[in-house]
């Protein structure tokens, strides 16, 4: 297979690198004019007075402008043929399914917004959602948007303790939680975690329960059907461009920290990138990333609905009842654009090919995100998933439709690199995350901030972007110290192509989830008998990276692993826990040194070097 690939289905859309550079350099040469053109595609109640004001992390876009976010996401389709087509398709593991048109979604959102208002939710009040991807969850998020209330979706893989921290930090007025759902054939009881989190948070938020598994409600709790009966919300709030639209908690060294995106700039950015990456009104789109992560919010709740596509929501795992489940859904619902993670493809590539069944002839693109995508995994996806059963032109034995890797980060809000099916599509470089997307001034620099090519460096953005966070931690602001934004990731850039390498700091990247080592350490140190702990990420063949805890204390490795699972969530459970007699030095320096040694000599060698003079290891590792 050649080093650069143009799939047969895109040969008439492909551009040369010279043509790509012409478009890209024009965009970054005048970013304000470029993004003003894209902003003109939205519906504004009041025009902006300035495209951008401020500098660096204090930049604000479309200053003085006002718009209705809900009007731009859903109501923009009213009166068109899109209004009568499916907006959401939903299925759970048991096979129960549901279809909701854009018109029906608007009615559901109107009733949910009326219910939220009856609970005291108004403009600026935070709504937190703790649920798998369901029609009700999407409707509540959009209902908050309709009221001008920001929301945060919390991944159900996070524990009650982490949910409580988010409720407290947001000062949430309402928590929406499913009472449970099926995952790999067993019920996940999210209502128990929601109740525990509310009790711990102490913010007085009302609990609205989406009744799925029939758990009885307690006094003061509101069932979802009861919420819908409170009344209808007919209008849609217009807000300033920099009004908070939604937020997430992103992993930093010491903790998960809140990041909040603005209404105007985010909607401009997500609408543009969704169109460019290939979605159209007649597409059926399946994204396996749940809301609770930036891809699941940007490219499930907002972008595809703005475009008018049909979105498939699936609650189950990829491996139940077999690893062919996602492919069967693609076949059943005639999915045209499929978005998943690198980790998912790695795991699928290791399965028995006979389990991966499904006629995938409707696909026009496979999109991948969250982590680096190794060339061999790209090749497997291209020849297996992107290879139509009925080949076209010269695709026999090869792929037919593109497999495109894209880079995203919570603070940026949308994809910033990748081959764009409906805009700039140069030949694909397997193993890369494509070229920078027009409008994002992406670069790779050395320690002095100078551009570097063909060698590892820091992945940066040299200029602000429209969805600059209106709330971000001090760590985000410090990353602008060189006059550009340092993403924290390492990468190599060759020609136009960006090859991400993973984190350049001590933050972990586990199956695409950005996890805070400090949060994992606190959970470990909360285990009785643990005096001190430090966390390091080690490479993993399937999940890219996994946490390992090194600790001082009397607790067993199994108790430490369980404590992290209960304190942070299943996604953060360490693969191993090592008991040692002493951990020398200050925590931050210890993390950095352990990370460096792990990359140089592996985990066992790192422990031997770091702890040899500190009494050595005292216990074994827990079973992974």
Secondary structure, DSSP 4 states (H G I P E B T S, - for coil): --SEE--GGGTTT---HHHHHHHHHHHHHTHHHHHHHHHTTS--SB--SEEEES-GGG-EEEET-EE-HHHHHTGGGTTSGGGGSEEEEEE-TT--EEEEEHHHHHHHHHHHHHHHHHTT--TT--EEEE--S-HHHHHHHHHHHHHT--EEE--TTS-HHHHHHHHHHHT-SEEEEES-EEETTEEE-HHHHHHHHHHHH-S--EEEEE-SS-PPPPTT-EEHHHHHTT----S---EETTSEEEEEEEE-SSSEEEEEEEHHHHHHHHHHHHHHHT--TT-EEEE-SPTTSHHHIIIIIIHHHHHT-EEEEE-S-TTSS-TTHHHHHHHHTT-SEEEEEHHHHHHHHTS-GGG-----TT-SEEEEESS---HHHHHHHHHHTSS-SS--TT-TTS--SEEEE-EE-TTT-SEEES--TTS--PPEETTS--BBPTT--EEEE-TTS-B--SS-EEEEESS--TT--SB--HHHHHTTTTSSEEEEEEEEEETTEEEEEEESSS-EEETTEEE-HHHHHHHHHTSTTEEEEEEEEEEETTTEEEEEEEEEESS-HHHHHHHHHHHT-GGG--SEEEEES---S-HHHHHHHHHHHHHHHHHHHHHHHHHGGGT-EEEEEPP-
